[in-house]
Amino acid sequence: SRLREGDEIARMITFLFAASVVLVTLLLVFVLWQGSVLPRHKFGFNFFHTSVWDPIFDQFGALPFIYGTLVTSAVSLFVAVPLGIGAAIFLAELAPARVSDTLEFFIDLLAAVPSVIYGVLGVFIVVPLMRSYIQPALQNTLGFLPLFKGPAYGIGFLTAGLVLAIMVIPYIISVSREVLLAVPRDQREAALSLGSTRWESTWQVVVPFARPGILGSIFLALARALGETMAVTMVIGNTP
């Protein structure tokens, strides 16, 4: 009876913790809705699909910012997801334990680097590389796509997406590696006992078993990319 009462108390406490997340989210939505009364009355939903940005005449449109956020986030995930998942598979399944733990330590450090540092590295390293080598090569082969058109200044959506990819790769690697390591060893041994190779057991058994956690790491990286401002502003052109 006493143990059952303790379980009930623990369940109620953990329920309150979980409910607090929902309450904080609802409170955030309420505060944003209340704080946007004047802009909503003045601009309405035109604010989201107009591109005029003229502070002198009080005309503002968020379409360029929304479009830029979506494009750069898509580019970053296009680059970061295969690299991050591949690195996580190597660290969890193929690399020696000492090497895996050492690299994981440095990957976690990369996840803690401030975004302005990535922006500075993007300005002084990624932008010159894009301007001198990568963008001219892409224009010669894929110049018919809108993403690769225009003069090769080195700044733009593609550069911002690459900088974001560098920023979010540590999140994908770290979370995916832990999820892959959490897969029961019985799953691997069962696949190997049926004649699968090491790679077949990893790709056809371990990765599908860990798919929910891997998808969680991708959504975490997407949230990081969508919320980034400083690094993107420094390499995308710094104008509305």
C-alpha positions as CSV (number, residue, x, y, z in Angstrom):
1,S,0.0,0.0,0.0
2,R,2.8,2.4,0.9
3,L,4.6,1.6,-2.3
4,R,1.5,2.1,-4.3
5,E,1.0,5.5,-2.7
6,G,4.6,6.4,-3.5
7,D,4.0,5.5,-7.1
8,E,0.9,7.7,-7.3
9,I,2.8,10.6,-5.8
10,A,5.6,10.1,-8.3
11,R,3.1,9.9,-11.2
12,M,1.4,13.1,-10.1
13,I,4.7,15.0,-9.8
14,T,6.0,13.8,-13.2
15,F,2.5,14.6,-14.7
16,L,2.8,18.2,-13.4
17,F,6.3,18.5,-14.9
18,A,5.0,17.3,-18.3
19,A,1.9,19.6,-18.1
20,S,4.2,22.6,-17.3
21,V,5.7,22.2,-20.8
22,V,2.3,22.5,-22.3
23,L,1.3,25.4,-20.1
24,V,4.5,27.3,-21.0
25,T,3.8,26.8,-24.7
26,L,0.2,28.0,-24.3
27,L,1.5,31.0,-22.3
28,L,4.0,31.9,-25.0
29,V,1.3,31.7,-27.7
30,F,-1.0,33.9,-25.6
31,V,1.7,36.5,-24.9
32,L,2.6,36.7,-28.6
33,W,-1.0,37.0,-29.6
34,Q,-1.7,39.8,-27.1
35,G,1.5,41.6,-28.0
36,S,0.7,41.6,-31.7
37,V,-2.7,43.3,-31.5
38,L,-1.6,46.6,-33.1
39,P,0.4,45.0,-36.0
40,R,-2.5,42.6,-36.7
41,H,-5.0,45.4,-36.9
42,K,-2.7,47.5,-39.1
43,F,-1.2,45.0,-41.5
44,G,-3.4,41.9,-41.1
45,F,-2.2,38.8,-42.9
46,N,-0.7,40.9,-45.6
47,F,2.4,41.1,-43.4
48,F,3.2,37.5,-44.2
49,H,2.9,37.6,-48.0
50,T,4.2,41.1,-48.9
51,S,7.9,42.0,-49.5
52,V,7.8,45.8,-49.0
53,W,10.0,47.0,-46.2
54,D,9.8,50.8,-45.9
55,P,10.1,52.2,-42.4
56,I,9.5,55.7,-43.6
57,F,6.0,55.0,-44.8
58,D,5.3,52.3,-42.1
59,Q,5.1,49.5,-44.7
60,F,6.5,46.1,-43.6
61,G,6.4,42.7,-45.1
62,A,7.9,39.5,-43.8
63,L,7.9,37.4,-46.9
64,P,11.6,37.8,-47.7
65,F,12.5,36.7,-44.1
66,I,10.1,33.8,-44.2
67,Y,11.4,32.7,-47.6
68,G,15.0,33.1,-46.6
69,T,14.5,31.1,-43.4
70,L,12.8,28.2,-45.2
71,V,15.4,28.1,-48.0
72,T,18.5,28.2,-45.8
73,S,17.0,25.6,-43.4
74,A,16.2,23.3,-46.3
75,V,19.7,23.6,-47.7
76,S,21.2,23.0,-44.3
77,L,19.2,19.8,-43.7
78,F,20.0,18.6,-47.3
79,V,23.7,18.8,-46.4
80,A,23.6,18.0,-42.7
81,V,21.2,15.0,-42.6
82,P,23.3,12.5,-44.7
83,L,26.6,13.7,-43.2
84,G,25.3,13.6,-39.6
85,I,23.6,10.2,-39.8
86,G,26.6,8.7,-41.6
87,A,28.9,10.0,-38.9
88,A,26.6,8.7,-36.2
89,I,26.5,5.3,-37.7
90,F,30.3,5.2,-37.9
91,L,30.7,6.3,-34.3
92,A,28.1,4.0,-32.9
93,E,28.7,0.8,-35.0
94,L,32.1,0.8,-36.7
95,A,34.5,3.0,-34.8
96,P,36.5,1.7,-31.8
97,A,35.0,2.7,-28.5
98,R,37.9,4.9,-27.5
99,V,37.8,6.7,-30.8
100,S,34.0,7.1,-30.7
101,D,34.0,8.5,-27.2
102,T,36.9,11.0,-28.0
103,L,35.2,12.2,-31.1
104,E,31.9,12.5,-29.4
105,F,33.5,14.8,-26.8
106,F,34.7,17.2,-29.5
107,I,31.3,17.0,-31.3
108,D,29.5,18.0,-28.1
109,L,31.9,21.0,-27.8
110,L,31.0,22.1,-31.4
111,A,27.3,22.1,-30.4
112,A,28.1,24.6,-27.6
113,V,30.0,27.1,-29.8
114,P,28.2,30.5,-30.0
115,S,26.5,31.2,-33.4
116,V,28.5,34.4,-33.9
117,I,31.7,32.3,-34.0
118,Y,30.2,30.3,-36.8
119,G,29.2,33.5,-38.5
120,V,32.8,34.9,-38.3
121,L,34.2,31.6,-39.7
122,G,31.6,31.8,-42.5
123,V,32.6,35.3,-43.4
124,F,36.4,34.6,-43.5
125,I,36.5,31.0,-44.7
126,V,33.2,29.8,-46.3
127,V,32.5,33.1,-48.2
128,P,35.9,33.2,-50.0
129,L,35.7,29.5,-50.8
130,M,32.2,30.0,-52.2
131,R,33.2,33.1,-54.2
132,S,36.4,31.7,-55.7
133,Y,35.7,28.0,-56.2
134,I,32.3,26.5,-55.3
135,Q,29.9,29.0,-56.8
136,P,31.6,29.3,-60.2
137,A,31.7,25.5,-60.5
138,L,28.0,25.2,-59.5
139,Q,27.0,27.9,-62.0
140,N,28.8,26.0,-64.8
141,T,26.9,22.8,-64.1
142,L,23.7,23.8,-62.3
143,G,23.3,27.4,-63.4
144,F,19.7,26.8,-64.6
145,L,18.5,26.5,-61.0
146,P,17.5,29.7,-59.2
147,L,19.7,28.9,-56.2
148,F,22.9,29.0,-58.3
149,K,22.1,32.0,-60.5
150,G,23.5,35.5,-60.2
151,P,27.1,36.9,-59.7
152,A,29.4,34.8,-57.5
153,Y,29.7,37.2,-54.5
154,G,30.1,34.4,-52.1
155,I,27.2,35.4,-49.9
156,G,23.6,34.2,-50.3
157,F,21.2,31.4,-49.6
158,L,23.7,28.6,-50.4
159,T,26.4,30.0,-48.2
160,A,24.0,30.6,-45.3
161,G,22.7,27.1,-45.7
162,L,26.2,25.6,-45.6
163,V,27.0,27.6,-42.4
164,L,23.8,26.4,-40.8
165,A,24.6,22.8,-41.8
166,I,28.0,23.1,-40.0
167,M,26.1,24.4,-37.0
168,V,23.4,21.6,-36.8
169,I,25.5,18.6,-37.8
170,P,26.7,18.1,-34.2
171,Y,23.1,17.9,-32.9
172,I,22.3,15.2,-35.5
173,I,25.5,13.2,-34.7
174,S,25.2,13.4,-31.0
175,V,21.5,12.4,-30.7
176,S,21.6,9.8,-33.4
177,R,24.7,8.2,-31.9
178,E,23.1,7.8,-28.5
179,V,19.9,6.4,-30.1
180,L,21.9,3.8,-32.2
181,L,23.9,2.8,-29.1
182,A,20.6,2.2,-27.3
183,V,19.4,-0.4,-29.8
184,P,19.5,-3.8,-28.0
185,R,22.5,-6.0,-28.9
186,D,20.1,-8.9,-29.5
187,Q,18.9,-7.1,-32.7
188,R,22.4,-7.0,-34.1
189,E,23.3,-10.6,-33.1
190,A,20.0,-11.9,-34.6
191,A,20.8,-10.3,-37.9
192,L,24.4,-11.6,-37.9
193,S,23.3,-15.1,-37.0
194,L,21.0,-15.1,-40.1
195,G,24.0,-14.4,-42.3
196,S,23.9,-10.6,-42.6
197,T,27.1,-8.7,-42.9
198,R,28.0,-6.0,-40.4
199,W,26.8,-3.3,-42.7
200,E,23.6,-5.1,-43.6
201,S,22.8,-5.6,-39.9
202,T,23.5,-1.9,-39.3
203,W,21.5,-0.5,-42.2
204,Q,18.6,-3.0,-42.3
205,V,18.1,-3.7,-38.6
206,V,19.8,-1.1,-36.3
207,V,18.9,2.0,-38.2
208,P,15.2,1.1,-38.7
209,F,15.0,0.3,-35.0
210,A,16.4,3.7,-34.2
211,R,14.4,5.6,-36.8
212,P,12.2,7.5,-34.3
213,G,15.2,8.8,-32.4
214,I,17.0,9.7,-35.6
215,L,14.0,11.7,-36.8
216,G,14.0,13.4,-33.5
217,S,17.6,14.5,-34.0
218,I,16.6,15.9,-37.5
219,F,13.7,17.9,-36.0
220,L,16.0,19.2,-33.3
221,A,18.5,20.3,-36.0
222,L,15.6,21.9,-38.0
223,A,14.5,23.9,-34.9
224,R,18.1,25.1,-34.5
225,A,18.3,26.1,-38.1
226,L,14.9,27.9,-38.1
227,G,15.8,29.8,-35.0
228,E,19.3,31.0,-36.0
229,T,19.7,34.7,-36.8
230,M,23.2,36.0,-36.2
231,A,25.3,33.6,-38.3
232,V,22.8,33.7,-41.2
233,T,22.6,37.5,-41.2
234,M,26.4,37.7,-41.5
235,V,26.7,35.5,-44.6
236,I,23.3,36.0,-46.4
237,G,23.7,39.6,-47.4
238,N,22.6,41.5,-44.3
239,T,19.7,43.3,-46.0
240,P,16.0,42.6,-46.0
